[in-house]
Amino acid sequence: MKSVYNFVVTPKGERYNNSKKIDGVDLILNTEIFNHQFVNRTAIVKSIPIIGNTNIQPEDEVIVHHNVFRRWHNVKGIEKNSKAYFNENTYFINHDQIFLYKRKDKWIAPKGYCFVKPLKAIDQFNIESEKPLQGIVKYSDGTVEVNDLVGFRPSSQYEFIVDGERLYRVLSNFITIKYEYQGNEEEYNPSWA
């Protein structure tokens, strides 16, 4: 199956990531369908659009927008699927709903996005656990180098968990400064990630 303008994807696993296996027993972490934090964001590309250029290929693993596999209730309380839904294993998504793709065990950021690892706060007077608006570039679209220490605009980051690491997706043009390393920077990855 091919689409003219959309990618055809299937979820990697279930639609929701709301359970964890502990000592061989499934523990359900969440039962709400509207909570975006438990929606699966990982998909496998079945086919690419007929029209348009893309570096993404069939069989690539992709990180998608949280509303792709999500279910919701309309104003009458009736449960609905997202507009991307075709059937349980097939979803049609736009190119702007793909934030990261993996080929040959290497994650690649599409043009316009960088993924930044937050830094641990070291200021003794700071009550937050991470430094605000700073991080180390983990995946780049080429705008900045991987492992650069950067700063970005307020409210420009969006949280993702990629391979067990908590990362912020930041639009490349919202990265405002490149810092020099001081030597005391430490990546921050909370235990729940």
Disulfide bonds with the S-S distance in Angstrom:
none
